[in-house]
Amino acid sequence: MITINLLPSEYRKAERTPLVVFLPLIAGLVCVLSAGAVAGYVRFSWLAEVRTEREGLDQTYNEKKPRLAYHDNLLKEESEYQKQAETIKGIASSRILMTKRLDELCNLIAEGDAGQHGGFVIWLKDLNVKPAREQRGRGKQKGPKSGGEISFKGFALADEAPLQEMNKFHQAIKNSEMFRDGYIGMTDPKGSVQVFGDDLTPSKGWSLEMAMQLKDPAERLKEIAEERNLQAKREAKMKGNRR
C-alpha cells in the first residue's frame, strides 16, 4: 500500500538513520578514536622512556669518555712498542755474537776436532775482528754477503813436523760444525817454520796467518728456515709412505 504525506516539510516527522548504517558509523568512529588514543599514548609514553634512556646513556658515555681516550692512547703506545720490539728483534737477528765465535774458536783449539785430534798447541799473537762488508767474487759476479771477518796470526807449535800440525789445525776448522754454520770461507794458510831459541818446548812452530769470513746472519736465518722446511717435507713424505 502506498502512503503519501501531504504535510509541509516543516511539519513532517524526521526520519531516523537506519541502524544498519548508524551502528557501523559509530563503530568506525570508536575505532578511529581508540587508535588515536593508543597512538598518542605510545608516542608520548614511549618517547619519554626513550629520551630518559638516551639521557642515561649519554651520561654514562660522558663519564667513560676520559677512560676511553686513555684506552685509545694505550693502544697507540702498544702499537708503537710493538714496532720498536720488532725493530729490536730484527737488529738482534742481524747481529753476530763475536764472543760466541771466539769461544768456538778457542774451544776448537783446546778440545780438537770432535775426538779425532785431542786439541792443538796454538799460540795466537794477533787476533782481529772486522765489521761486516760485502764480499765480491771474481769478475762481475757478486759473492755472498759477508757478516764480517776474523783473522789471526800465530804459530802451530810442534817439535816434529810443525807444518803437519798446522795442516791438521786448518783441516779441523774446515770440518768443524762451527765453520759450517758460521762461516763462508777461509783463506789458505801461509807461513814458514820458526825455531825458538828460548829453551822452551815445543821449540818449533809453523807461522799461521789465516782469515775467516763470517756468514751474514740474515742469510743464515734463511738457510735455517730452508733446512727446516726440507726436514718437514721429508718427515711428511716418510709418514705418507708408512701409511
Buried (B, 14 or more C-beta within 10 A) or exposed (E): EEEEEEEEEEEEEEEEEEEEEEEEEEEEEEEEEEEEEEEEEEEEEEEEEEEEEEEEEEEEEEEEEEEEEEEEEEEEEEEEEEEEEEEEEEEEEBEBEEEEBBEBBEEBBEEBBEEEBEBBBBBEEEEEBEEBEEBEEEEEEEEBBBBBBBBBBBBBBBEEEBBEBBBBBBEBBEEBEBBEEBBBBBEEBEBEBBEBEEEEEBBBBBBBBBBBBBBBBEBBEEEEEEEEEEEEEEEEEEEEEEE
